[in-house]
Amino acid sequence: MTRTLDLLPTAIAPAIWGSTYLVTTEFLPDGYPLTDATLRALPAGLLLLLAVRRLPRGIWLARALALGALNISIFQWVLFVAAYRLPGGVAATVGAVQPLVVILLARLLLGSPVRALSVVAAVAGVAGVALLILTPRADLDPLGVAAALAGAVSMAGGTVLSRRWQPPVSPLTFTAWQLTAGGLLLLPAALWLEPPLPNPSVANVFGFLYLGLIGAALTYALWFRGVARLEPSAIAPLLFLSPVTAVVLGWTLLGQRLGPAQLAGMLVVLGSVWLAQRGLSGGGARLREASRS
């Protein structure tokens, strides 16, 4: 029961992240990936810092910067690059390799066992995502594909290291450190490489507020809470819920069609998440012991 209570709030984060593509394409100005990523992370991080009133010190300053770069700076930047350059289906399908990367990195960095059922579930999840939203007419822009792959590797590394490096603070404080560090790392690049934003419309303001408060502050707090309590290979498959949310939002809000292939893909994705959790039952204690070494 405790494991289920940890999984459910953690799953809320990727489910909400599934709305990023819709909000980016429908509410944000086109062509500002670095600025979008900065405005998503930095205000949310500073707001949380005001709430927790605690800064990282010593080794945790360097670790916060490293994790902020992996989980926030690099990931958010390439996420917006992929969103601008690829159809949502292609971006999500390429990014769906992340659980496989987590399994490999958890083995290398935490000494976690590689379970055959976890690998099968991860491969099934990629296939389900492809069925769910990949179309034969999808445009495989090379830069967009590279960005999606970089995002998957970056956040996979951040997830595993966040598990290995557990600070003596609350998950909310840990979230504040990473969002602020990631936003500060993005800020000079956004100011140097991109032109100033045009005067924001009401829709732009809504988009930035939603992505900052809900899509960053709330969701990353839930995500890092889960990282602290669950093994990385348990929470990584939850990322498959993002494309499910994206498809449901496209169907309900944009009038997109939901055919037999999409329904089959949705069932495969949800089945892969269930299979991954089944394969990891009872393995949490062994990984917790390995992460302390």
N, C-alpha and C positions, 0 to 999 in steps of 0.2 A: 504493500500500500504506500509506504514512504517513497519508493522508487516512482510509482505512478504519480504521486503528488509533486515530485520533482520534474517529471517528464512533461506534464501538462502545461505548466506555465512556461517552460522552456520552449515548447512547441509553438506558443503564441508568437514568439519573435519571428521565426521564418515565415509563419503564416502572414504576418503583417508586412514583412519584407517583400512578399509577393505583389504588393501594391505599388512598389517603387517604379516599375516600368510604366504603368498607367499614369501615375502622377508626373513622372518625368516628361513623358510625351504629350500629356494633355494640359499640364499646368505650368511647366517651367519653360523659360526661353531657350531656344535651340542653340547648341554650340558652345556651352560653358561647362564642360565636365569638371574641371578643377574648381571653379567657383561654386558650382552646385555642391560638390563634395565638401568644400570648406564651410559653406553656410549650413550644411546638414550637421556637421560634426562640432565645429567650434562653439557656436552659441549654446548648443545643448550641453557640451562639456563644461563651459563656464557657469551655466545655470546650476548644474549638479555640484560643481565645486563650491558655489555659494551656499548650497544646502548642506553639504557634508563638512565644509570648513577644515579640510585636511589635505596637505600637499605631500607628494612622495619625497622621501629622503634617502640618502645613501644609494645603495644598490638599486633601490626601487625606482629612483629617478631614471636610471639607464634602462631598466626593464620596462617602465611605463612608456618610454620613448620607443623602444623596440617593438613592444606590443601595439602601441598606437600606430606605428608605421605599418605593421602587418594587417591588423584588424580594421584599421580606419583609413589611413592615408592612401596606401597602395590600393587596398580593396575598393574603397569608395570611388577613387579616381577612375580605375579601370572599369568599375561597374557602370559609371555614367558614360565612359567611352563606348562600351559595348552596347549600352541602351540606345545611344545616338546612332551607332553604325550598323547594328544588326537588328533584324526582327526579333521580337521577344522570345520566340520559340528557339531560334538558333542560340541566342545568348544563354537561355536557361539550360538547353541541352548540353552545351559545352561546359557550363559551370557545374553541371550535375556530376562531374567526375570528382568533385571535392571529397565525398565520403571515402572514395578509394585512396585519395592522397592522404587523408587523415589516418586510415588504417596503416599505411606505410610509415608515416611519420611517427605515429604512436608506437610502432614497433621499434623504430630507430632511436627515438628520444625517451620513451617511457618503458621500453622493454615489454610492451603489451603483446600478448599472443595474437597471431593472425588466425582468426577463426574462419573456416571455410564458409559457414553460413553467413557471416558478415560480408564476405566478398561476393557471394551469390546475391545477397540482398542489394548490395551497392550496384552491381552490374544490372540487376533487374530494375532498380530505380532509374538508372540512366536510360534503359530501354523504354520504361514507362513514360519518362519525361519526353523522349523523342516521339512516342506515339501521341502524347497529349497535345503537343504544340508545334512540332516540327512539320513543315509542309514541303512538298516536292519543289515548290517555287522559291524556297528560302534562299536569300542572297548571302553567300559565304564570303563576306568581306574579310580579307586576311588580317587586317589590323584589328577588326572587331573580334575575330576568333581568338587572336593572340591576347587581346585584353581580357576576354572571358576566361581563358585558361590561366592567365596571370592572377586574376581575381580568385579563382578556385584554389590555386597553390598558396597565395598569400594568406587567405583566411584560414585555410587548413593548418598552415604553420602557426598562425596566431592562436587558433583554438587549442592545439596541442601544447604550445608553450604556456598559454594561460592556465592550463591544467598543471603543468610542471611548476610554474612560478606562482604559488598561491600566497599573496601578501597577508599580513595580520590585520586586515581591514575588512569592512563589509563589501559585498558585491557592488553596492551603489557607489562607494568610494572608488573601488577599482574601475568601475565604468567611467566615473568622472575623470580619473587620471588618463585613461586611454583615449576618450573622446577629445579631451583638451590637448593632449600631446599630438594626436593625429591631426586635429584641426590646425594647430600651430605649425606643424610640418608642412601642411598643404598651403597655408596662407601666402608665404613668399612666392611659391610657384604660381599660384592663382593670380597674384598681383603682377608678376613679371611676364607670364606667358599668355594671359588672356586679356582682352580689352575690358573696360568697365561695363558692368551690366547696364542695359537700358533702364529707363524709369520703370519700376515694376508695376504690373497690373494687379488688380485684386486677385486674379487667378494665380499669378506668380507668388504673391504674399501667402496665399493659402497653401500652395504647394510647398514652399520653404518651411512654413510653420508645421505643417503635417510631417514632413520628412525629418525635421529637427526634433520636435517634441515627442511624436509618436514613433516615427521610423528610426530614431536614434536613441534618445534619452530613455524612453520606456523599454524598447525592445532590447537594447544592449544590456540594460540592467537585468532583464529577465534571462538573457542569453548567458551572461557571465555568472549569474547565480547558478544556472544549470551546469556550466563548465566546472564550477567549484564543487558540485555535488555528484556529478555523473562522469563516467569515462568518456573521452572524446569520441570513441567509436559508437557510443550510444546516442550522443546528441547530433553527430554529423548527419545521419540519415534523416533527421527532422528537417533538414534543408530542402528535401524533396517536396515539402509542403508549400514552398514558395511558388513553384509553377502551377500547382493546383489552385492556389488563391488567384494567381494571375489569370488563369483560364476562366474561373468562376466570375471574376470581376469583369472580364471582357464579355462574357455571355450576358451578365445581368445589367451592366452599365453601358456597354458599347454595342450591344446587339449582335455580337459575334456568334456564329453558329457552333453548336456542340454536337458533333456527329458520333457515330459508333466508334471510330478510332479514338476520339478524345475520351469517351466514356471508358473504353477499354484501358487506355493509358492511365486514367485516373485510378482505376481499380488496381492496376499493376503497381503504381506508385504507392498507394496506401498499403497494399500487400507487402511491398518491399520494406516499408517502415516497420510494419508489424513483425516481419521476419527478422529484421535486424535486432529488434528488441528481444525477441524470443531467443535468438542466438547468443545474446549477451547476458541473459538471466543468470545471476549467480557469479558473474565475472567481475563485478565492481570492486569487491574486496581485494582481489588479486591486483587490480590496476592501481588502487589506492596505495597498496603496499609498494608497488614498483615506482610510483610517482614520488615517494618520499626518499628513495635511494639517491 
